[in-house]
Amino acid sequence: MIPIIARIFRGSLKPLAPGRKTPHLKDLQAIRVALLRCIEDCDSVPARRLSHKIIHAQSVQELWLLRNDAYQLISQQTSQTVASERINALISLFEGWVEPRQLVRIK
């Protein structure tokens, strides 16, 4: 009853979001590999540091947040256009694991 009242006060009577499924290790690994491939031609200390963060990320959300770092790194080593293309190609891997409103393409 309290959750319903809280939603009324927030002005939202939308049904509660269904529980998110937990990604399997193979799902995390697929995203890790794709993210690492995006930066594989970047050879620098920051690139190695980012690779380490990607390898040790514990969740899909952590990996999603690291794509911003990957974008910065790729754009510095190549161009913003190349960085956008590579990062946008990853979006489909995050579908179902990240809130749909966060799945925004980089322009």
Buried (B, 14 or more C-beta within 10 A) or exposed (E): EEEEEEBEEEEEEEEEEEEEEEBEEEBBEEBBEBBBEBBEEBEEEBBEEBBEBBEEBEEBBBBBBBBEBBBBBBBBBBEBEBBBBBBBEBBEBBEEBBEEEEBEEBE
